[in-house]
Amino acid sequence: MFLLNLIVFILVLGVIILIHELGHFYFAKRAKILCHEFAIGMGPVIWQTRRGETVYSIRSIPIGGFVSMAGEAVSDALIKKDQVIGVKLNQSGQVTHIHLTDSIPSDMIGVVRAYDLYGKDFDPLYIDLDIGGDIKRLSVLRDAIYRLSEKREMWITPNEKSFESKTLWQRFLVIFAGPFMNFILAFILFLIVGFFVLKPNLDSSEISFVGVGSPAADLGLQVGDNIIDINGEPITSWNDLSSVMRSLTSVNLSLSYAREDETFNASTSVIVIIQTAGFTNVTSDGIRYTDQAIVGQASGRATTQGDLQAEDIITHLSIGDIKVAIDDWDDIIQFFRDNTAGTLTITYLREGVERETTYDMISERALIKLGYQGLVFQLGISPTSSFNLGYTLLYPFKEVGSNVSQVLNTLGLLFDRHENLGLGDLSGPVGIFGLVSQTTRQGFLSILSFTAFLSINIGLLNLMPIPALDGGRLVFLGVEAITRKPLNRKIENTINNIMFFLLIGLFVFVTYNDIIRLIQG
């Protein structure tokens, strides 16, 4: 499974990065910008090939990618004054190749005294070469090539092929196209998934699915049964059922259901997930605890900030001055009904020894903003559904909108002083690998949905107004549009480089936290 998860992880990230970089690349080519390299991945090259002016490469670290465009650096010239170079000339005496290595035979070898390989406004390109004290001015072709080694070549960058020489609108399209393609990818993937997603019939209480080992299965519920009431509350639709389940105050419930012409009454315990605190009453084997306050599974902050584990027996829960004795899961439910945020202290027994752990809850307010609930109660049943073309065609719009909203709300919560979320809650490649591993077990459609969700994440994050990201470059273009004057390239590159190293630091920090979570989880 690890190998399968790794392959899926590389494919998912690879497709998202490929689509993103293709957006940049396509519009750069349309604007006639020289693209030196189109790379998927970062770090050392493991494969590359040249097609025309561009080197296409796959690099060893499957994170990120880039399109190396002419005009992005302060200076694209690879030669400098007083450097020894060799040149190859055509029959007209014009430079076709500039040799930066002495391993390649040259028509002339000399010291560079002056040069212009940029040629603004189509000024002639030239190199003044000092050959034994005799300075020759050599005309350089606008498609001349640097020879860095016997196998490495790079085209020179005259003004008309440079990114900076293009119109504001062309440069905007080149930069914006990357994130935009991420949204296009997400839309297409959600459209594919939409053809397999059936529209739920929420006006009925009929059951179409009963999960194996679920509370509903324990009750003997079957496909085709209709729920009549839960805890005495009448159920006529799935909306009624959802509303009653959300308002439960006990781990136990009673319900009535109809099968054909008969009515049956039954009682069971439900699955309870305390999402604000990160633990549940059900074990990985499906065993549910009710009468004793035993933790079935713990995850998230309960394990990364706290020290809670499965099989711990909770004896007290505390927030601030509030301390409540806990005897069973009904007490746990009531506590988290009354307390939806804050720093939680859990007193528990592990192998007969009393212990205590403290960590910050994720507030119910934050969870609701992200589209989740603080307390989740599950029976393990699903409503009936049917194919509906209108629902299918609207599905990608709805999902893209929902995912965009979720990402923006998540970013907003990171800067919300009322919440205790921070950089430590972010996930990087290791965290994404964990999510991919979970998603792979759920099937191909889940992988497509997750890829779409991740593509939206990457698209939006790239549009953040941070230097070194696409959004930061768009901000610089906005400043240029207002002032009618481009920013100083040295200043812009310095800002981008500083932010790049800060982002690398953040990447290392987030990856470290991911690894700690993986070990503790």
Protein Blocks (a to p, Z undefined) as FASTA:
>chain_A
ZZmmmmmmmmmmmmmmmmmmmmmmmmmmmnopacfbacededjdfbdcdehjbccdddfb
lgdjddddehkamblcfbdehiacdddddfkopafbdcfbfkbccfbdcddfbdcfkopg
hiacdddddeehiacdddddfkbccdfbfkbccddddfklpfklpcfklmmmmmmmmmmm
mmmmmmmmmmmmmmmpccddfkbcbdfbdcehiaklmnopaehiacfbgghiacfbfklm
mmmmmmpcbfbdcddddehjbccddddddddddfknopafbdfkopacfkbccdfbdchj
llmmmmcdehiacfbdcehjbccddfblmlmmmmmmmpggdjddddddeehiacdddddd
ddfklmmmnopafbdcdehiacdddddfklmmmmmmmmmmmmmmmmmmmmmmmmmmkbcc
dfklpccfklmmmmmmmmmmnojklmmmmmmmmmmmmmmmmmpccehiaklmmmmmmmmm
mnopacdfklmmmmmmmmmmmmmmmmmmmmmmmmmmmmmZZ
